[in-house]
Amino acid sequence: MRYATITERLSDLGGDKWAVHSAARQRIQAGEPIIELTIGEPDIATHPALVEHCVEALRAGRTRYSDGRGEPGLVAALAERYAARMPEISADNVLCFPGTQTALFAVMLALVEEGAGVLTGDPYYATYEGVIRGAGGDLQPVPLRMEHGFVLQPDDLAAAITPQSRVLLLNTPHNPTGAVMDRTTLEHIGALCREHDLWIVCDEVYEALIFTGEFVSPLEIEALRERTVVVSSISKSHAATGFRSGWAIGSAEFCRRLLPVSETMLFGNQPFIADMTEAALRGDFDTTERLRDSLRRRARLVHEALAAIPQLSSSLPQGGMFLMVDVSRTGLNGEQFAWRLLEQQQVAVMPGSVFGDCGTPLVRVALTVPDDSLLEAVQRMALLCDQLEAEVVA
C-alpha cells in the first residue's frame, strides 16, 4: 500500500524520542522506586476553582460546536492580555488551539513548505523537528552554548542563515535549557530577521515561569510585530497540561490566512475548556507564583549540589522547569549516561540528544519532584560517577 511522505518524514520523531521516559514508566508501574525527572509535568494540581469552572461549564451545556477562531470570551481575554505588547490587537489577531503543540503545527503549515528552512536553537524542544518536517521543511540548527548560558547568539544565527531559511523558531524561556532572551539580543536577532525576511515564531509557554531577568517578547518590538507569531497556553502557567488549551497571536493578515488551515484541522475547541481558560486568564490564582517559587528554589538547589560532583557541570536556568547537565567528563554521552543512571541508580533523566546534536553531551533534569527527591537523585548521579571512575581504574 502507498502512504503519504509525511509518515516517512515523521517516522523517527514520535515516541522513540521518549524511550528512557517510557522505560522508567514501565518500571514504576512494576513497583520500582524510580525517581522520574524526565518530563515537564507540574507537581502541583490545577487550581480547584479552575476545575470547578470547567465542571460548571459542562453542566451548563457548553459542549456544542465552537467558533473556528475560538470562543468569543476567550478571544477577548487573550486580546486584553496581549494589548500591552500589541497595542492595536483585536479578535482578528487571535486564534485558539488545543495546546501549544497544535498551534505550532498549524503555524508551520501556514509558513513552511517543502525545502524551506526553519532556524532554531540547538538544543531545542523535542517536538520542534516534527512540526517542521511535518510541514515539509528542514530544521536548521543554531548552536546554543553553555558558556553563553544557552542564549542564542546573533553571530551564530547569522552563520546559519541560508537562502532557504524562511522562519526563526524561538523559545523563551527556553526548553530544555532554561535560557531567557534579553531585549538587546532579541533586537539584534530581529534585525537579522528583517534583513533576511524571516518570520519569527516564538513559543512563550514558559513566560510566567521566569526566575531572573525580564521577559521580553518580539511582539513588544514594533519593528518585529508584523513578522512575529506567538504561541502559548495555560499548560505550564496554570498547571493544566491535560486540558490542552493554547493559542496563536499574530498579524490580522497572518490569522486570516491561518484560520482556514485551523478550521480544516479542528473547527474549534471545546467550549467548556475555553470557559476555564478565560477564567484562568482573567482570574487571580496563586498557581503560577507557587510553581515559579518552587522551580526557582529547586534549580538553585540542584545546581549547587551538582557543583560538588567533579565529573558533572550545569548551567543555572533563568526560567522554566529544567536544568541541563554536562556529563561528558564521565566518558559517556548523554544517552549512555541516562540509560546507566536508570539501570544502576533508578533515576530517569532525558538524554540531551533528544533535543538535537548539541545536546549529545548533556542530560535534562526536570525540577518537578520534591526537593528531597531531587537531592537524592543528585546523590545517585554522584554514585554513578564513582562507579564509572572505578571501571576506568579497573
C-alpha positions in Angstrom: 0.0 0.0 0.0 1.1 3.6 -0.6 1.4 6.2 2.1 1.9 10.0 2.1 5.5 11.0 2.6 4.7 12.7 5.9 4.6 9.3 7.5 8.3 8.8 6.5 9.3 12.3 7.5 8.0 11.8 11.0 8.7 8.1 11.4 11.6 8.6 13.8 10.2 11.6 15.6 7.5 10.1 17.7 7.6 8.1 20.9 11.1 6.8 20.2 12.5 10.1 21.5 11.0 9.3 24.9 12.5 5.8 25.2 14.1 6.4 28.6 11.0 8.0 29.9 8.8 5.1 28.7 11.2 2.5 30.2 11.1 4.4 33.5 7.2 4.5 33.5 7.1 0.7 32.9 9.4 0.2 35.9 7.3 2.5 38.0 4.2 0.5 37.1 6.1 -2.7 38.1 6.7 -1.2 41.5 10.3 0.0 41.2 11.2 3.2 43.2 12.3 5.2 40.2 12.9 9.0 40.7 11.3 10.3 37.5 13.0 13.5 36.2 12.0 13.3 32.5 9.0 15.4 31.6 7.7 18.9 32.3 4.6 17.9 34.3 4.0 20.4 37.2 3.9 18.6 40.5 1.0 20.8 41.8 -2.6 20.4 40.9 -4.7 22.6 38.7 -6.4 25.1 40.9 -9.7 23.7 42.3 -11.6 26.8 41.2 -10.5 26.4 37.6 -11.6 22.7 37.7 -14.9 23.9 39.0 -15.2 26.4 36.2 -14.8 23.6 33.8 -17.3 21.4 35.5 -19.9 24.2 35.7 -19.5 24.9 32.0 -20.0 21.2 31.2 -23.2 21.2 33.4 -24.4 24.4 31.6 -24.3 22.5 28.3 -21.1 24.2 27.0 -20.4 21.1 24.9 -21.6 22.2 21.4 -19.6 23.2 18.4 -17.3 26.2 18.9 -16.3 29.1 16.7 -13.4 28.3 14.4 -11.4 31.2 15.8 -12.2 30.5 19.4 -14.9 31.2 21.9 -15.6 35.0 21.9 -15.0 35.3 25.6 -11.6 33.6 25.4 -10.6 35.5 22.3 -11.5 38.8 24.1 -9.5 37.7 27.2 -6.4 37.0 25.1 -6.7 40.3 23.3 -6.7 42.1 26.6 -3.8 40.0 27.8 -1.6 40.9 24.8 -2.8 44.5 24.4 0.3 46.0 26.2 2.6 44.2 23.7 0.4 44.7 20.6 -1.5 48.0 21.1 -3.8 47.6 18.0 -4.8 44.0 18.9 -8.3 42.7 18.3 -10.1 39.4 17.8 -8.5 39.5 14.3 -5.1 38.8 15.8 -6.1 35.8 17.9 -6.6 32.1 17.1 -7.3 29.4 19.7 -6.0 25.9 19.6 -6.0 22.7 21.8 -2.5 23.4 23.2 0.7 25.0 22.1 1.8 21.9 20.1 -1.3 22.1 17.8 -0.8 25.8 17.4 2.8 25.3 16.4 1.9 22.6 13.9 -0.8 24.8 12.3 1.5 27.8 12.2 4.3 25.8 10.5 1.8 24.6 7.9 1.0 28.2 7.1 4.6 29.4 6.8 6.7 26.4 5.7 6.6 24.3 2.6 8.9 21.7 1.0 12.5 22.8 1.1 12.0 25.7 3.4 14.4 26.1 6.3 13.4 26.8 9.9 16.2 28.0 12.1 16.0 27.1 15.8 18.5 26.9 18.7 20.1 23.5 19.3 19.3 22.1 21.9 15.6 22.5 21.0 12.3 21.2 22.3 11.9 17.5 21.2 8.8 18.1 19.0 10.1 21.0 17.0 11.8 18.9 14.4 8.5 17.1 13.9 6.3 20.2 13.4 9.0 21.5 10.9 9.3 18.2 9.0 5.6 17.7 9.1 5.1 20.9 7.1 7.8 19.7 4.6 10.5 22.0 5.9 14.1 21.4 7.1 15.3 22.2 10.6 18.4 24.4 10.5 20.1 24.2 13.9 21.9 27.1 15.5 24.2 26.1 18.4 23.3 27.2 21.9 26.4 27.1 24.1 26.6 26.6 27.8 29.3 29.3 28.1 26.7 31.8 26.9 24.0 30.4 29.2 22.4 28.7 26.2 21.2 32.1 24.9 21.1 32.3 21.1 23.9 34.5 19.8 23.3 36.8 16.8 26.6 35.8 15.2 25.7 32.1 15.4 22.3 32.8 13.8 23.9 34.9 11.0 26.2 32.0 10.2 23.3 29.5 10.0 21.0 31.5 7.7 20.8 30.2 4.1 18.8 31.3 1.1 16.3 28.5 2.0 15.7 30.0 5.5 12.1 31.1 6.0 11.4 31.1 9.7 13.2 31.6 13.0 11.6 29.4 15.7 12.4 30.9 19.2 11.5 29.6 22.6 11.9 31.9 25.6 12.2 30.9 28.5 13.8 28.0 26.7 13.1 24.3 26.9 15.3 22.4 27.6 17.9 24.8 28.9 16.0 27.5 30.9 17.7 30.4 29.0 15.8 33.7 28.8 16.5 36.0 25.9 17.2 39.7 26.8 15.9 42.6 24.9 19.3 43.6 23.3 19.9 40.1 22.0 16.3 39.9 20.7 16.7 43.3 18.9 20.0 42.1 17.2 18.3 38.8 16.2 15.3 40.8 15.0 17.5 42.9 12.8 18.8 39.8 11.1 15.2 38.5 10.6 14.3 41.8 8.9 17.5 41.7 6.7 16.7 38.2 5.5 12.9 38.5 5.5 12.4 35.8 8.1 9.2 35.1 10.1 9.7 34.9 13.9 7.6 32.2 15.6 8.1 32.5 19.4 7.0 29.7 21.8 6.3 31.6 25.1 4.7 28.8 27.0 7.1 29.2 30.0 6.7 33.0 30.0 5.3 33.1 33.6 7.9 30.8 35.0 10.9 33.2 34.8 13.3 33.3 37.7 15.8 36.1 36.9 15.8 38.9 34.3 12.9 40.3 32.5 10.7 38.5 30.0 10.7 40.1 26.5 8.5 39.1 23.6 9.3 40.0 20.0 5.7 41.4 19.9 6.9 44.2 22.1 9.4 45.4 19.4 7.3 47.4 16.9 9.7 46.7 14.0 9.2 42.9 14.5 5.5 42.8 15.2 4.2 42.2 11.6 6.6 39.2 11.2 6.0 37.7 14.6 3.7 34.9 15.6 3.5 34.0 19.3 2.2 30.6 20.6 1.4 29.7 24.2 -1.0 28.0 26.5 -2.1 27.6 30.1 -0.4 24.2 30.4 2.6 25.3 32.4 1.5 28.6 33.9 -1.7 27.1 35.4 -0.5 23.5 35.8 -3.2 22.4 33.3 -1.3 20.3 30.9 -4.0 17.8 30.2 -6.6 20.4 29.3 -4.8 21.2 26.0 -5.8 24.9 25.7 -3.5 27.2 23.7 -3.4 30.0 21.2 -1.6 31.9 18.5 -1.2 35.6 18.3 -0.2 37.3 15.0 -1.0 40.0 12.5 -4.6 40.1 11.2 -3.3 39.1 7.7 -1.5 36.1 9.2 -4.5 35.0 11.2 -6.8 35.4 8.2 -4.7 33.1 6.2 -4.2 30.6 9.1 -7.9 30.4 10.0 -8.9 28.1 7.1 -6.0 25.8 8.0 -7.1 25.7 11.6 -10.7 25.2 10.7 -9.8 22.3 8.4 -7.8 20.6 11.2 -10.1 21.3 14.1 -13.1 23.7 13.5 -13.0 25.0 17.0 -12.0 24.0 20.5 -14.1 22.6 23.4 -16.3 25.5 24.8 -16.1 24.2 28.4 -12.3 24.2 28.3 -12.4 27.7 26.7 -14.5 29.0 29.5 -12.0 27.6 32.0 -9.1 29.2 30.1 -10.9 32.5 30.1 -11.3 32.2 33.8 -7.6 31.4 34.2 -6.6 34.5 32.2 -8.9 36.8 33.9 -8.7 35.4 37.4 -6.3 35.8 40.3 -4.9 32.4 41.1 -1.7 31.5 43.1 -0.7 28.5 40.9 1.8 30.3 38.8 3.5 32.0 41.8 3.7 28.8 43.8 5.1 26.9 40.9 7.6 29.6 39.9 8.9 29.9 43.5 9.3 26.1 43.8 11.1 25.8 40.5 13.4 28.7 41.2 14.4 27.1 44.6 14.9 23.7 43.1 17.0 25.0 40.2 19.5 26.6 42.6 19.4 23.5 44.9 20.3 21.1 42.2 22.8 23.4 40.5 24.7 23.8 43.8 24.5 20.1 44.6 25.9 19.2 41.2 28.8 21.6 41.7 30.2 19.1 44.3 30.5 16.4 41.6 33.7 16.9 39.6 32.5 14.9 36.6 29.4 17.0 36.1 28.6 20.6 35.4 25.4 22.5 35.0 24.1 25.9 33.9 21.7 27.6 36.3 18.5 28.2 34.4 16.7 31.6 34.3 13.3 30.1 33.9 11.2 27.0 33.0 11.2 23.5 34.6 14.5 22.0 33.6 18.2 22.1 34.2 20.9 20.8 31.8 23.8 18.8 33.0 27.1 18.2 31.0 28.1 14.6 31.6 31.0 14.5 29.1 33.7 14.3 31.7 32.3 10.9 32.7 33.4 9.5 29.4 29.8 8.8 28.4 27.5 10.8 26.2 24.1 11.9 27.5 22.2 8.9 26.2 24.6 6.4 27.6 24.7 8.2 31.0 20.8 8.4 31.1 20.5 4.6 30.5 23.2 3.7 33.0 21.6 6.1 35.6 18.2 4.4 35.1 19.6 0.8 35.1 22.0 1.2 38.0 20.6 4.1 40.2 16.9 4.1 39.4 16.9 7.7 38.3 15.3 8.7 35.0 16.5 11.8 33.1 16.2 12.8 29.4 19.2 12.3 27.1 20.3 15.6 25.6 20.5 14.1 22.1 16.7 14.0 22.1 16.9 17.8 21.8 19.4 18.0 19.0 23.0 17.2 18.2 24.3 20.0 20.5 22.6 18.2 23.4 24.7 15.0 22.9 27.0 15.5 25.9 24.0 16.6 28.1 21.1 15.3 30.1 18.0 17.2 31.0 16.7 17.1 34.6 13.1 18.0 35.3 12.6 20.1 38.5 9.2 18.7 39.1 9.6 16.4 42.1 10.0 17.4 45.8 13.3 18.8 47.0 14.4 15.7 48.9 13.8 13.5 45.8 15.9 15.9 43.7 18.8 15.8 46.2 18.6 12.0 46.4 18.7 11.9 42.5 21.9 14.1 42.6 23.4 11.7 45.2 22.7 8.8 42.9 24.3 10.6 40.0 27.4 11.0 42.1 27.3 7.3 42.9 27.1 6.5 39.2 30.1 8.8 38.5 32.1 7.0 41.2 31.2 3.6 39.6 32.3 4.9 36.2 35.6 6.1 37.6 36.2 2.8 39.3 35.6 1.0 35.9 38.2 3.1 34.3 40.7 2.4 37.1 39.9 -1.4 36.9 
